[in-house]
């Protein structure tokens, strides 16, 4: 009987756990360097989006994941606005290790954070008196896979370089 209880206890410890504990804006900035002159231009902006993700272990099974987005809108050669946000979250991740943990922190968690960042960017742009900006969805799985492939290629290149020296 005691063996069954101990086995059940070990099984619960190895169970996969994932929980979103907190979502917050870590940093947010808005700049409109050519206001008010840019408002006189015909509004046909070129919008550029740069994004990055980062994560760090806080304690035990808690991780902070930070999604950084920079949106630059230009009208002709003039910068209409630049919005930068670091949308972050604290996630509990237990029973997941190795490549699966990397996938979880590098793709799944940023996918959860993105709608919050998109809404904050849209609200900020509106407060700057610019038309709404609804960013298109992002495929974080594909971005994570590309980054993983690039790291593997760099590691293979470094290994070849070491062999030739």
C-alpha positions in Angstrom: 0.0 0.0 0.0 2.8 2.4 0.9 4.6 1.5 -2.3 1.6 2.5 -4.3 1.3 5.8 -2.6 5.0 6.5 -3.2 4.7 5.5 -6.8 1.7 7.8 -7.2 3.7 10.6 -5.5 6.6 10.2 -8.0 4.2 10.1 -10.9 2.8 13.5 -9.8 6.3 15.0 -9.5 7.1 14.0 -13.1 3.8 15.5 -14.5 4.1 18.2 -17.1 3.0 21.6 -15.7 2.5 24.8 -17.5 0.9 27.9 -16.1 0.9 31.6 -17.0 1.5 33.5 -13.7 1.8 37.1 -14.8 1.8 39.2 -18.0 3.2 42.8 -17.9 4.8 45.5 -19.9 8.4 45.7 -18.9 9.3 48.7 -21.1 7.4 50.9 -23.6 8.4 53.9 -25.6 6.9 56.0 -28.3 8.7 58.6 -30.4 7.3 60.8 -33.2 10.3 62.8 -34.3 8.7 64.6 -37.3 5.4 65.6 -35.6 3.4 67.7 -36.5 4.9 68.0 -40.1 4.3 64.3 -40.7 0.5 64.8 -40.3 0.5 67.0 -43.4 1.9 64.1 -45.6 -0.4 61.6 -47.3 -0.6 58.6 -45.0 0.9 55.7 -46.9 3.4 54.4 -44.4 6.1 51.8 -44.8 6.0 49.8 -41.6 8.9 47.8 -40.4 8.7 45.3 -37.5 11.7 43.9 -35.6 11.2 41.3 -32.9 13.3 39.3 -30.5 12.6 36.9 -27.7 14.6 36.2 -24.6 14.0 34.2 -21.4 15.7 33.7 -18.1 15.1 31.3 -15.2 13.8 33.1 -12.2 13.7 30.3 -9.6 12.8 26.7 -9.5 10.4 26.2 -12.4 9.6 29.9 -13.0 10.8 31.6 -16.2 10.5 35.1 -17.4 9.9 35.4 -21.2 10.4 38.8 -22.8 9.0 39.6 -26.3 10.7 42.7 -27.7 9.0 44.5 -30.6 10.1 47.6 -32.5 7.8 49.1 -35.0 9.1 51.9 -37.3 6.6 53.7 -39.6 8.0 56.0 -42.3 6.2 58.3 -44.7 8.6 58.7 -47.6 12.0 59.4 -45.9 10.4 60.8 -42.7 10.0 58.7 -39.6 6.4 59.1 -38.6 6.8 57.1 -35.3 8.8 54.4 -33.5 7.2 52.2 -30.9 9.3 49.9 -28.8 7.8 47.5 -26.3 9.1 44.7 -24.1 6.0 42.5 -23.3 6.9 40.0 -20.6 5.4 37.1 -18.7 6.2 34.9 -15.9 5.5 31.2 -16.7 5.6 28.1 -14.5 7.1 25.2 -16.6 7.8 21.9 -14.9 8.5 18.4 -16.2 9.6 19.8 -19.6 13.3 19.7 -20.4 15.8 20.0 -23.3 14.5 20.8 -26.7 10.9 20.8 -25.6 11.7 23.5 -22.9 13.5 25.5 -25.6 10.4 25.3 -27.9 8.1 26.2 -25.0 10.1 29.3 -24.0 11.2 30.3 -27.5 7.9 29.9 -29.4 4.9 28.9 -27.3 5.3 31.6 -24.6 6.0 34.4 -27.1 2.9 33.3 -29.0 0.9 34.0 -25.8 2.5 37.4 -25.2 2.1 38.7 -28.8 -1.6 39.7 -28.7 -0.9 41.8 -25.5 2.1 43.5 -27.2 0.0 44.1 -30.4 -2.8 45.7 -28.4 -0.3 47.9 -26.5 1.3 49.1 -29.7 -2.0 49.9 -31.3 -3.2 51.9 -28.3 0.1 53.8 -28.2 0.0 54.6 -31.9 -3.6 55.9 -31.5 -2.5 58.1 -28.6 0.1 59.6 -30.9 -2.8 60.6 -33.2 -1.9 58.1 -35.9 -4.3 55.6 -37.6 -4.7 52.2 -35.9 -2.0 49.7 -36.4 -3.0 46.1 -36.1 0.1 43.9 -36.6 -0.4 40.6 -38.5 0.0 37.4 -36.5 3.5 36.0 -36.2 4.5 32.4 -36.6 6.9 32.0 -33.6 7.3 28.3 -34.3 8.8 29.1 -37.7 11.0 31.8 -36.2 12.2 29.5 -33.5 13.0 26.7 -36.0 15.0 29.2 -38.2 17.0 30.4 -35.2 17.7 26.8 -34.1 18.8 25.9 -37.6 21.1 29.0 -37.8 22.7 28.1 -34.4 23.3 24.5 -35.6 24.9 25.8 -38.9 27.1 28.2 -36.9 28.2 25.4 -34.6 29.0 23.1 -37.6 30.9 26.0 -39.2 33.0 26.6 -36.1 33.7 22.9 -35.8 35.0 22.8 -39.4 37.1 25.9 -38.7 38.7 24.2 -35.6 39.5 21.1 -37.7 41.3 23.2 -40.3 43.5 25.0 -37.8 
